[in-house]
Amino acid sequence: MKVHFILYVKDQEQSKKFYSAVLNQEPTLHVPGMTEFELSDGCVLGLMPELGIKRLLGEHLPDPSLGRGIPRAELYLRVDNPIVYHERAIKMGAKELSGLETRDWGDIAAYSIDQDGHVIAFAKTL
């Protein structure tokens, strides 16, 4: 099974630049309406413009832009060096929520929030 996590974003191009820099990789797909990053075998992060999902699902979906700035998802990524990823996110405009700390569940993790209100955690198991 291949899993796609899709974040709704205000500005696809801006979000593509942000996640390219933070993840230190280019997208595997970048076309009008969708950008994708291969996070691992079987796991893809997608970025879809809010207007695109609104056109796709129409009136059945509340307008995603009305929730902008309100945390709508958390992207929890286990990486080899979480502080490097966290610092890149801050440099690219994310706001720090919590610095790198040991967490109760056995990880060290740092939290930030991107321009669309998605919480990003970069973590490593101790």
Order of alpha helices (4+ residues) and beta strands (2+ residues): beta-alpha-beta-beta-beta-alpha-beta-alpha-beta-beta-beta
